[in-house]
């Protein structure tokens, strides 16, 4: 018996379940914290970066955002005083997004709320084995796709086979 029907069912479950989860997380974050999930993720990634700052291109890749989409989000976060743009410390030609004190405080307030939502909607329904499977599947997938995005950005000069 072919495993194709199981694979397709798993794929649909992943795609549809992920979208439903993201929609509900977005709704809850807006309702409880008045913050978009994407904006929360910008603040979170910046908080984890060295010096709480990242080059805009690196931040876009880390978030899997198109550069234009990130620019829009950072501009909105700047207007709220949560993020600032500064010349890159490593290369003055580039621009860094920098977490501000207000951004740090906002993240400190919203992080536990987001964690509670993730627990309620996702983690509480999984046992340790299921969590380990997700880590085995999505950890390497994330790494592979981030590497591919970096290769695309820097131009992979490897000739195509054939």
C-alpha positions in Angstrom: 0.0 0.0 0.0 1.3 3.4 -0.9 2.0 6.0 1.8 1.1 8.8 -0.7 -2.5 9.3 0.8 -1.0 9.5 4.3 1.7 12.0 3.1 -1.0 14.2 1.4 -3.2 14.0 4.5 -0.2 15.0 6.7 0.6 17.9 4.3 -2.9 19.2 4.3 -3.1 18.9 8.1 0.2 20.8 8.4 -0.8 23.6 6.0 -4.4 24.1 7.2 -3.5 23.6 10.9 -0.6 26.0 10.6 -2.8 28.7 9.0 -5.6 28.2 11.5 -3.0 28.4 14.4 -1.4 31.6 13.0 -4.8 33.2 12.5 -5.8 32.5 16.0 -2.5 33.6 17.5 -2.8 36.8 15.4 -6.3 37.4 16.7 -5.4 36.8 20.3 -2.3 39.0 20.2 -4.3 41.9 18.7 -7.1 41.5 21.2 -4.9 41.1 24.3 -1.8 43.1 23.5 -2.8 45.4 20.6 0.2 44.0 18.7 0.4 42.2 15.4 2.1 38.8 15.6 4.6 39.9 12.9 5.5 43.0 15.0 5.9 40.8 18.1 8.3 38.6 16.1 10.3 41.6 15.0 10.7 42.7 18.6 11.5 39.1 19.7 14.2 38.5 17.1 15.8 41.9 17.8 15.8 41.1 21.6 17.7 37.9 20.9 20.3 39.5 18.6 23.8 40.7 19.7 23.3 44.2 21.1 19.6 44.0 20.3 20.3 45.1 16.8 20.4 43.5 13.3 21.0 44.6 9.8 17.7 45.0 8.0 18.5 42.3 5.5 19.6 39.8 8.1 16.4 40.6 10.1 14.2 40.1 7.0 15.9 36.6 6.4 15.5 35.6 10.1 11.8 36.5 9.9 11.3 35.1 6.4 9.9 38.5 5.4 10.4 40.1 2.0 12.5 43.3 2.5 9.6 45.6 1.6 7.4 44.0 4.1 10.0 44.3 6.8 10.6 48.0 5.9 6.8 48.6 6.3 6.8 46.9 9.7 9.9 48.6 11.0 8.5 52.0 9.9 5.3 51.3 11.9 7.3 50.1 14.9 9.5 53.2 14.7 6.4 55.4 14.8 5.4 53.7 18.0 9.0 54.2 19.4 9.6 50.4 19.7 12.4 50.2 17.1 14.9 52.7 15.7 16.9 52.5 12.5 20.6 53.4 12.8 23.6 53.2 10.6 25.2 49.7 10.9 28.0 49.5 13.4 29.8 47.0 11.2 29.3 48.8 7.9 28.1 52.4 7.9 26.5 51.9 4.4 24.0 49.5 5.9 21.1 50.1 8.3 20.4 48.3 11.5 17.0 47.9 13.2 17.6 48.5 16.9 15.3 47.6 19.8 14.5 50.6 21.9 13.8 50.7 25.7 10.1 51.1 24.9 10.3 48.1 22.6 12.0 46.1 25.3 9.3 47.0 27.8 6.5 46.2 25.3 8.1 42.8 24.6 8.5 42.1 28.3 4.7 42.6 28.7 3.6 40.7 25.7 6.0 37.7 25.8 4.2 35.9 28.6 0.8 36.5 27.0 2.1 35.0 23.7 3.6 32.1 25.5 0.3 31.4 27.2 -1.5 31.5 23.8 1.1 29.1 22.3 0.7 26.7 25.2 -3.1 26.8 25.1 -3.5 26.5 21.3 -0.5 24.2 20.4 1.8 22.8 23.1 -0.9 21.6 25.6 -2.3 19.3 22.9 1.0 17.5 22.3 2.9 14.9 24.3 6.7 14.8 24.6 7.0 12.4 21.7 5.0 14.6 19.3 7.1 17.6 20.4 10.3 15.7 19.7 9.0 14.7 16.2 8.2 18.3 15.4 11.7 19.3 16.5 13.3 16.6 14.3 11.2 17.6 11.3 11.1 21.4 11.6 14.5 22.2 13.1 16.4 20.9 10.0 13.7 22.2 7.6 14.2 25.7 9.0 18.0 25.4 8.8 17.8 24.2 5.2 15.4 26.9 4.1 17.4 29.7 5.8 20.6 28.4 4.1 18.8 28.4 0.8 17.6 32.0 1.3 21.2 33.0 2.2 22.5 31.2 -1.0 19.9 33.0 -3.1 20.8 36.4 -1.6 24.6 35.9 -2.1 24.2 34.2 -5.5 25.1 30.5 -5.6 27.7 30.2 -8.4 27.4 26.4 -8.4 26.7 25.3 -12.0 23.5 23.4 -12.5 23.9 19.7 -13.2 22.9 18.5 -16.6 
